[in-house]
Every structure is written in C-alpha cells, then in structure tokens.
Amino acid sequence: MRLALAPAVLASIYRDLGLLRKAMIEKGVINVRATIDSSGEFFRWRPYALAVEGWSIPKFYKENEEWTIVGGQNVDIEMESFVQCLRASELVGFDCQEPYRPNRVAMQFGYDQDFPKWIPHSPSSPELAWYNYSRPIASDLRLYYPSRLFEPAVTTQYLKWWRKKPYF
C-alpha cells in the first residue's frame, strides 16, 4: 500500500513557517526577509548521482529538454508523483491544511522561478483536498521537461516583482 507522507510533512512545515512569519511581524522584526533557499542545490548534483550505488536518475530528469504528452492509463507512479509536485493544491497535514503553490519551488524541479500568480484559496474538507491532490493525470497533459543539466534561475518578471516586494 502506497502512503504519501511528504504532503503531510510539507503542510506542517508551511504552517510553522506561517506562524514564524506572524510572530516576527508581531514582535516588530523589520528589515528581515525570511527566506528559504529554493535554489535546488540537490538537483545541481543530478549529473553525478549515477555514481551513487543503487540510485538512478528519475525519468522526468531528461538528458535533453523535451515536450511530451503524459496522462491516461499508462502513467507510472514516478510520473504521477512528479506531476503532483507541479500542480497547485491543498496539502493535508497531521493537524492542518495548507495551500501548496508550485511556483514557490519551481527551481527545485529544474524550472525557472516565475512571477507568483494569484491562485484563489477556498478551504475544503481534508477528504476533498486529498481527492484533488491525488486525482489522476489528464490524458492530454502536455508537459515540458527541462534538461537535467539546465541551471534554473529567476525570470526578469520575477526579479522585478521581488525587488518591489516589502520585507513583510
């Protein structure tokens, strides 16, 4: 039986980071930008991962960039997990439920970080949130895979937005 613990752990981390941010604001901490390195350092080592015994590069880290259509009944577990990481959803934690916005962590998946788009948040039951998170991949999903050697960065639009963003 497959059991996804990552969404629950990530929801708890997002909740705790939100509480930390709120506490910093309440304490009057200013001129501090609480950031987490989302530069994807782990994935910069992808070319060297084959040297580690028993570890293979996942299918979605291609040698060369490519567009492909995924979905339908022939999707394997690895591909399904990757698509879930790229889709906005609600993460159900152990005692919380938090929004997951993949634009926040695009660089970790080898994509350039882009301007964060507003995604409406509508709280739902944990059961509905889990259903939406784990729904099957559409049979005609067109997906871009960057080369695993690509060094992700931020787009110009993101950089302009970040420079205008207040510290809190």
N, C-alpha and C positions, 0 to 999 in steps of 0.2 A: 504494500500500500504506500503510495506516494503521500508525503506530508510536507507542505511548504511552510517552513519556519521563518524564512527570510522576510516575507511581508509583515509578519507579526513583530519581529525584532526591529525592522525598519520603522514601522509605525510607532513603536515605543521610543526610538531614537528621535524621530521627528517631534513627538510630543515633548520629550525632555528638552530638546533644543528650543522649542517654542516657549517653554517655561523659563529657561535660562535667559532668553531674549527679553521676556516680560519682566523678569526680576532685575535685569540690568537697566531697563528703562525706568522702572520704579525707583531704583537706587540712584538714578541720575547719572549713570555712566554715559558720558558723551565722548564723541570723537573716537569711538572704538568701533571697528567694523568686525563683528563676529563672523568669521568665515571658516569654511571647511574646505580643505584642498580637494577640489574635484578635478584635478588635472589628469587623473587617470594614470598615475605613476605606475601602478601594477601592470597596466596594459602596454606601457612602453617597453616592457621586458618580454612581450609576446614572442618576438623572433627567437629569443633564447630559451623559451620554455621547453622546446623539444629536448634540450639537454637534461631535463629533469626526468628521471626514470618513471615510467608509468603515467606521465602527463602528456596529453595531446592537445593541440590547439583546437578549440571548438569550431564547428562547421561555419559559424557565422563570422569568423575572423578569416577572411579570404586573402589569398596572396595578392590578388589584384581587385580593384574596385569593380562592382557589378550591380546591375539592377536585375531583380528576379521577381517572379510571381510566386508567392507562398500561400498556403492555405489548403482547405479541403480536407479530405480524409487521409492524405499521405503525409501529414506533418508529424515529424518525430518530436519527442519530448524536449530535446535540446532546443529545437527551433521554436517550439511553443513557449518555452521559458524566456527565450530572447525577445520575442515579440511582446510578451507581458511586461518586460522591462522598458519597452519603448512606448507603452500605452498609458495615458493618464487614467488614474483610477483612485479608489479609496482603499487604503490598506487597513485591515482589521488587525489590531494588536491584542495583547492579552487583556488589557483593560482600557483600551482606547481605539479610536478610529481616526485616521489622519489622511489628508489628501496626498497623493503621490503625483508629482509633476515631473515627467522625464526630462523636460527642458533644463531642469536644475542640475542634472548629472550627465548630460549628453557626452561630455568629453570622456567619461569613464567607459563609454561604449564605442569610442573612436570617431564620434561625430563632433563637428564644430559646435561650440556653445552659441546659441542664438538668443535673440531678444525674447524674454519670457512673455508669452501670450496669456491673456487673462482667460482662465477656464472657470466657468461657474461651478460653485461648490454647493451641492444640495445633499445635506446629510440624509443617509438612508439607514436602514437596519443593517446590522452586521451580516445577516444572511444575504441580503440584496447586494451589498458591497462585495462580498466574496463571490457571488454569482457573476457580477460584472467583471471582476478581476480575472476570474478563471474561465470566462466564456471562450468558445472555440474561435480560432482564427478564420476570418472570412476567406472564402475560396478564391477570391480575386485580389488579394492584398499584394500591392506592388511595393517592394522593399529595396532600399539602396543599402549596399554593403560597402563601407569604405575599405581600402586596402589595410591589412593589419600593420603595415609599416607607416601608415599615414600618421602624422603628428597633429592631433587636434588642437585647435586654438579657439578664439572667440571671433565672431563676426564683427564687422565695423558697426553695425546697428547695435549690437550688444554692448560694445565698448562705449559708444555714445550714451546709451541708457545708463550704464554702470557709473560713468563719471558724473551724471546728473543726480543719481540716487543719493538721498540723505543717509547719514550714518545709521539712523534707526527710523 
